[in-house]
């Protein structure tokens, strides 16, 4: 009986630890050994339990742009990371404090990487997690790649209102047109 009482709190702690720590979901053994060392270092930092370390890693990868292409699967894997991190922007005498999130910054990093992030991001639209789908839609909008239109229009046929809002914004960004929520109004853009 005591063993069961002990296992419950341990199980709960492990479960909560998994929820509260939102490192990238890609297994560490998939980190490419042939990627630039600076990219590998930042990918490894995305496994940190410290959300600031994860955020810093994602921002560094964003600054690398296309040179960080090897990090794309790991950035997709961290899209759901909603940890809020207070960051100071500026120097010691003049600065502002802002809140950052590794997952939101991953959107910007994937967009900065460019075309190498397109296909994996398109595949992320099939995620079971709404937050991953929402952020993938945002990335595709920022990439402005017309190849995404067909898949985005398919998402408009679903029931998720939040996804619809994000898809419409992405379609408007990609096409430069405003056509609303009706999927048929966007079909002329599908090749």
C-alpha positions as CSV (number, residue, x, y, z in Angstrom):
1,X,0.0,0.0,0.0
2,X,2.8,2.5,0.8
3,X,4.4,1.8,-2.5
4,X,1.3,2.9,-4.4
5,X,1.1,6.0,-2.2
6,X,4.7,6.8,-3.1
7,X,4.2,6.1,-6.8
8,X,1.3,8.5,-7.2
9,X,3.2,11.7,-6.2
10,X,6.2,10.6,-8.2
11,X,4.0,10.0,-11.3
12,X,2.3,13.3,-10.8
13,X,5.6,15.2,-10.4
14,X,6.9,13.6,-13.7
15,X,3.6,14.4,-15.4
16,X,3.8,18.0,-14.3
17,X,7.4,18.3,-15.1
18,X,6.6,17.2,-18.6
19,X,3.9,19.8,-18.9
20,X,5.8,22.6,-17.4
21,X,9.0,21.9,-19.3
22,X,8.3,22.3,-23.0
23,X,11.6,21.6,-24.7
24,X,11.6,20.7,-28.4
25,X,9.8,17.4,-29.0
26,X,12.4,15.9,-31.4
27,X,14.6,13.3,-29.7
28,X,18.1,14.5,-29.0
29,X,19.7,11.6,-30.8
30,X,18.4,13.2,-34.0
31,X,20.6,16.3,-33.7
32,X,22.6,16.3,-36.9
33,X,26.3,15.8,-36.4
34,X,27.2,17.5,-39.7
35,X,25.5,20.8,-38.9
36,X,27.5,23.9,-38.1
37,X,28.7,23.7,-34.4
38,X,27.0,27.0,-33.6
39,X,23.7,25.6,-34.8
40,X,24.2,22.3,-32.9
41,X,24.9,24.2,-29.7
42,X,21.7,26.2,-30.1
43,X,19.7,23.1,-30.9
44,X,21.0,21.4,-27.7
45,X,20.0,24.5,-25.7
46,X,16.4,24.0,-26.8
47,X,16.4,20.9,-24.5
48,X,17.1,23.0,-21.4
49,X,14.7,23.1,-18.6
50,X,15.3,26.8,-18.4
51,X,12.8,28.7,-20.7
52,X,15.2,31.6,-21.0
53,X,17.9,29.4,-22.4
54,X,15.4,27.9,-24.9
55,X,14.3,31.4,-25.9
56,X,17.8,32.6,-26.3
57,X,18.6,29.6,-28.4
58,X,15.6,30.2,-30.7
59,X,16.5,33.9,-31.1
60,X,20.1,33.0,-32.0
61,X,18.9,30.6,-34.6
62,X,16.5,33.3,-36.0
63,X,19.5,35.6,-36.3
64,X,21.4,33.0,-38.3
65,X,18.6,32.8,-40.9
66,X,19.1,30.3,-43.7
67,X,22.4,29.1,-42.1
68,X,20.3,27.5,-39.3
69,X,18.3,25.3,-41.7
70,X,19.5,22.1,-39.8
71,X,17.4,23.4,-36.8
72,X,14.1,23.4,-38.6
73,X,12.7,20.2,-37.2
74,X,13.7,21.3,-33.7
75,X,12.1,24.7,-34.1
76,X,8.9,23.0,-35.3
77,X,9.2,20.8,-32.2
78,X,9.3,23.8,-29.9
79,X,6.3,25.7,-31.5
80,X,4.1,24.6,-28.5
81,X,6.5,26.1,-25.9
82,X,4.4,28.8,-24.2
83,X,6.8,29.5,-21.4
84,X,6.8,33.2,-20.6
85,X,10.2,34.7,-20.2
86,X,11.0,38.3,-19.1
87,X,13.7,39.8,-21.3
88,X,15.5,43.1,-21.1
89,X,16.1,44.9,-24.4
90,X,18.7,47.7,-24.4
91,X,21.7,48.4,-22.1
92,X,22.0,48.9,-18.4
93,X,20.9,52.5,-18.4
94,X,18.2,52.4,-21.1
95,X,16.1,49.3,-21.6
96,X,12.6,48.0,-21.9
97,X,11.3,44.8,-20.4
98,X,9.3,42.5,-22.6
99,X,7.9,39.0,-22.4
100,X,9.0,36.4,-24.9
101,X,8.0,32.8,-25.6
102,X,10.2,30.2,-27.2
103,X,7.3,29.0,-29.4
104,X,6.4,32.4,-30.7
105,X,10.1,33.2,-31.4
106,X,10.3,29.9,-33.3
107,X,7.7,31.3,-35.7
108,X,10.1,34.2,-36.5
109,X,13.1,31.8,-36.7
110,X,11.3,29.5,-39.1
111,X,10.3,32.5,-41.3
112,X,13.9,33.8,-41.1
113,X,15.3,30.5,-42.3
114,X,13.0,30.7,-45.3
115,X,12.4,28.1,-47.9
116,X,14.1,25.2,-46.0
117,X,11.4,25.5,-43.4
118,X,8.4,25.4,-45.8
119,X,7.8,21.7,-46.2
120,X,8.2,20.8,-42.5
121,X,6.0,23.7,-41.5
122,X,3.4,22.6,-44.0
123,X,3.5,19.1,-42.4
124,X,3.1,20.7,-38.9
125,X,-0.4,21.8,-40.0
126,X,-1.4,18.1,-39.3
127,X,-0.4,18.3,-35.7
128,X,-2.9,17.3,-33.0
129,X,-1.9,20.4,-31.0
130,X,-3.9,23.5,-31.9
131,X,-1.0,25.8,-30.9
132,X,1.4,24.1,-33.3
133,X,-1.2,24.4,-36.1
134,X,-1.8,28.1,-35.3
135,X,1.9,28.9,-35.3
136,X,2.6,26.8,-38.4
137,X,-0.1,28.9,-40.2
138,X,1.6,32.0,-39.1
139,X,5.0,30.8,-40.4
140,X,3.5,30.0,-43.7
141,X,1.9,33.4,-43.9
142,X,5.3,35.0,-43.2
143,X,7.0,32.8,-45.8
144,X,4.4,34.0,-48.4
145,X,4.9,30.8,-50.4
146,X,1.8,30.3,-52.6
147,X,2.3,26.5,-52.4
148,X,0.7,26.7,-49.0
149,X,-2.6,28.0,-50.2
150,X,-4.2,24.6,-51.0
151,X,-3.5,23.3,-47.5
152,X,-4.6,26.5,-45.8
153,X,-7.9,26.5,-47.7
154,X,-8.4,22.9,-46.5
155,X,-8.1,24.2,-43.0
156,X,-10.9,26.7,-43.6
157,X,-13.2,23.7,-44.1
158,X,-12.6,22.6,-40.5
159,X,-14.5,23.7,-37.3
160,X,-11.7,25.5,-35.5
161,X,-12.5,29.2,-35.3
162,X,-9.1,30.2,-34.1
163,X,-7.5,28.3,-37.0
164,X,-9.8,30.0,-39.4
165,X,-8.7,33.5,-38.2
166,X,-5.1,32.6,-38.5
167,X,-5.6,31.0,-42.0
168,X,-7.4,34.1,-43.3
169,X,-4.6,36.3,-42.1
170,X,-2.0,34.0,-43.7
171,X,-4.0,33.8,-47.0
172,X,-4.4,37.6,-47.1
173,X,-0.6,38.0,-46.5
174,X,0.3,35.5,-49.2
175,X,-2.2,36.7,-51.8
176,X,-2.6,40.4,-51.0
177,X,-6.4,39.9,-51.2
178,X,-9.2,39.8,-48.7
179,X,-11.8,37.1,-49.4
180,X,-13.2,36.2,-46.1
181,X,-13.8,32.8,-44.5
182,X,-15.5,31.0,-47.4
183,X,-13.0,28.4,-48.7
184,X,-14.5,28.6,-52.3
185,X,-13.6,32.3,-52.5
186,X,-9.9,31.3,-52.1
187,X,-9.9,28.3,-54.6
188,X,-8.9,30.5,-57.6
189,X,-5.5,30.8,-55.9
190,X,-4.9,27.0,-55.9
191,X,-2.8,25.8,-58.8
